[in-house]
């Protein structure tokens, strides 16, 4: 599945979403970086969605942190996504 480029959310977070979907909907996000980078490893659920993510090491520049983005991208490629 093809993903968008990194999208800035709320001015300091970053996300990749499924291409052609609404980036404002959490269920379309497959990578998200606030302070901690994370990738979705299970389908979205209304309750306890925080359990459906794999987290990396905390970054230092919120969604702009290049190391956090690189970690997410590498993990997404392992899962078969197209960046």
Phi, psi and omega in degrees: 000140183272140180247157175286169168294175177295131180247135178274131181237133180059020175081351182214346176264163177224150180212154166246137179233165176297129182302136179086005179249169182281114183291344180281347180266123183303325183295344179268352182276132177245347173218141181211135177231118167254261171267325180253129176284145179210151176234147179282127180243358178214155181301153178302139173226143180299321183254134177061036179299337179301339180282349185266017184236147171254130183256147174257194180285145180298135178268187183240352185230035181051223184291349181271354184294114184296321179296321178295318179296317179297319178298311179302312182299317179297317180293321179294321177297321177300328181276357175095009178285154174255125182266000000 
